[in-house]
Amino acid sequence: MQIIQVSFRIILGISVSLISILAVQEIDIESSATLNDKLLHFGCFFYLTIIAWFSRIMHKELLLYVIVLGYGILSEIVQIYIPYRSFEFLDIFADFAGILAGSLFINFFKDLYPNY
């Protein structure tokens, strides 16, 4: 079990690093649609929530969700200071929706595998 947690922690670190790098990259506005952007936020935070839970970095789930949401809010705040990026409240809402969906998935997983 320990090797699985360590593996998920490594995956989490790599994932947060990649998402952080991609969050500050310049994007072509003409090729990006608002819906696709929100789905990307939703998917990234769904993924981060699940990976963070499997890595067992926190034992209190609510605190884990707050930290993941805090990361999303922080990444939006950083985008205020980048000339080619912008802060959007809808991105934070999409992040929250991804975290909520991730928490529902985690609860479903715990029902299927209560000993995990």
GIQUI-V482482 format. One record per pair of residues at least 4 apart in sequence whose C-alpha atoms are under 7 Angstrom apart, sorted by sequence separation. I is the first residue (numbers start at 0). J is the second residue. D is the distance in Angstrom with one decimal. If there is no record, write none. Layout:
# GIQUI-V482482
i:I j:J d:D
i:I j:J d:D
This chain:
# GIQUI-V482482
i:0 j:4 d:6.6
i:1 j:5 d:6.3
i:2 j:6 d:6.0
i:3 j:7 d:6.2
i:4 j:8 d:6.1
i:5 j:9 d:6.3
i:6 j:10 d:6.2
i:7 j:11 d:6.0
i:8 j:12 d:6.2
i:9 j:13 d:6.2
i:10 j:14 d:5.9
i:11 j:15 d:6.1
i:12 j:16 d:6.2
i:13 j:17 d:6.1
i:14 j:18 d:6.0
i:15 j:19 d:5.9
i:16 j:20 d:6.2
i:17 j:21 d:6.1
i:18 j:22 d:6.0
i:19 j:23 d:6.9
i:20 j:24 d:6.7
i:27 j:31 d:6.6
i:31 j:35 d:6.9
i:32 j:36 d:6.3
i:33 j:37 d:6.3
i:34 j:38 d:6.2
i:35 j:39 d:6.1
i:36 j:40 d:6.3
i:37 j:41 d:6.1
i:38 j:42 d:6.0
i:39 j:43 d:6.0
i:40 j:44 d:6.2
i:41 j:45 d:6.0
i:42 j:46 d:6.1
i:43 j:47 d:6.1
i:44 j:48 d:5.9
i:45 j:49 d:6.4
i:46 j:50 d:6.1
i:47 j:51 d:5.8
i:48 j:52 d:6.1
i:49 j:53 d:6.2
i:50 j:54 d:6.1
i:51 j:55 d:6.6
i:59 j:63 d:6.5
i:60 j:64 d:6.3
i:61 j:65 d:6.2
i:62 j:66 d:6.2
i:63 j:67 d:6.3
i:64 j:68 d:6.1
i:65 j:69 d:5.9
i:66 j:70 d:6.2
i:67 j:71 d:6.5
i:68 j:72 d:6.3
i:69 j:73 d:6.0
i:70 j:74 d:6.1
i:71 j:75 d:6.4
i:72 j:76 d:6.2
i:73 j:77 d:6.2
i:74 j:78 d:6.4
i:75 j:79 d:6.9
i:88 j:92 d:6.3
i:89 j:93 d:6.1
i:90 j:94 d:6.1
i:91 j:95 d:6.1
i:92 j:96 d:6.1
i:93 j:97 d:6.2
i:94 j:98 d:6.3
i:95 j:99 d:6.1
i:96 j:100 d:6.1
i:97 j:101 d:6.0
i:98 j:102 d:6.1
i:99 j:103 d:6.3
i:100 j:104 d:6.2
i:101 j:105 d:6.1
i:102 j:106 d:6.2
i:103 j:107 d:6.2
i:104 j:108 d:6.1
i:105 j:109 d:6.1
i:106 j:110 d:6.3
i:107 j:111 d:6.4
i:108 j:112 d:6.0
i:109 j:113 d:5.0
i:31 j:36 d:7.0
i:51 j:56 d:6.7
i:79 j:84 d:6.8
i:57 j:63 d:6.0
i:78 j:84 d:5.4
i:79 j:85 d:5.4
i:78 j:85 d:5.4
i:79 j:86 d:5.4
i:78 j:86 d:5.8
i:76 j:86 d:6.4
i:75 j:86 d:5.3
i:48 j:64 d:6.9
i:48 j:67 d:6.7
i:72 j:91 d:6.3
i:71 j:91 d:6.5
i:71 j:94 d:6.5
i:68 j:94 d:6.9
i:68 j:95 d:6.5
i:64 j:98 d:6.7
i:11 j:50 d:6.0
i:11 j:51 d:6.3
i:7 j:50 d:6.4
i:7 j:53 d:6.3
i:8 j:54 d:4.9
i:7 j:54 d:4.6
i:4 j:53 d:6.7
i:5 j:54 d:6.8
i:4 j:54 d:4.7
i:40 j:90 d:6.5
i:44 j:94 d:5.5
i:48 j:98 d:5.8
i:4 j:55 d:6.5
i:41 j:93 d:5.0
i:45 j:97 d:4.2
i:49 j:101 d:5.8
i:37 j:90 d:6.1
i:40 j:93 d:5.7
i:41 j:94 d:5.2
i:44 j:97 d:5.0
i:45 j:98 d:5.2
i:48 j:101 d:5.7
i:40 j:94 d:5.5
i:44 j:98 d:5.6
i:23 j:78 d:6.8
i:41 j:96 d:6.3
i:42 j:97 d:6.2
i:45 j:100 d:6.3
i:37 j:93 d:5.7
i:41 j:97 d:4.3
i:45 j:101 d:4.7
i:49 j:105 d:6.8
i:25 j:83 d:6.1
